[in-house]
């Protein structure tokens, strides 16, 4: 499905230039020759990105941007100002009004395409972000996975689940449960910083389920670091008495009262090293099989991980 760029500029030659730049891409270019026409177009069918000239008849670019940012339905649309005035003061004014980026004329077509794609990608991630951890949510996770599949490089997909989280949440309350989830998010983001060369992506599917994507060459080292980090972190979420006991008493999903160990992580890792993972659903299924196997293991102690070594 094509994404839409609205070019709000009174220069028809500029319209043609932008149309040529994005010709044959996944972007559909629409145009408006003044601010009023642009506002009508944006209101009736919001585009994915707006390229905005500041100097337009009937309704200037600054006023148009102010109206866009003041409308809750339109406020999240990325706006890139394209102006012949590249002075720092002009750029600062544009950002002060709520612009996402500023490009001076003349511009490099490849740079323009890159900035449009980046603005659109940031916006999609922000809109799908988990409201608790602010990590990319389901749509952004799938998008990044599909990008990696398309690029054809090595891929390790980590499905990470917090064990015994429900029992903890029931006993300690939602606020403490949220803190545990945010603790995992912070731990994973630290790994992103510690393994910079591994091209790590961290996402939060929802609840106590997380995703990490990375180069598989250090997948087990990364998994060990995540497991060790959480096992050091988890006892701090419990009272001194529960830490000493090593478990809490709570009801399971059947309503039966039983003992639940302290929280740990299950880390299932699917890779394309020995078999093709050419669809997102195939990756999720592979990781899900590993997770199910790990969850079924008896007498577990601490967080556990497994990297899939199966072939086709």
Beta strands, then each sheet from edge to edge (+ up, - down):
strand 1: 3-8
strand 2: 27-32
strand 3: 49-52
strand 4: 78-83
strand 5: 101-104
strand 6: 156-163
strand 7: 201-206
strand 8: 209-214
strand 9: 247-251
strand 10: 257-261
strand 11: 264-271
strand 12: 304-307
sheet 1: 2+ 1+ 3+ 4+ 5+
sheet 2: 7+ 8- 6+ 11- 12-
sheet 3: 9+ 10-
end
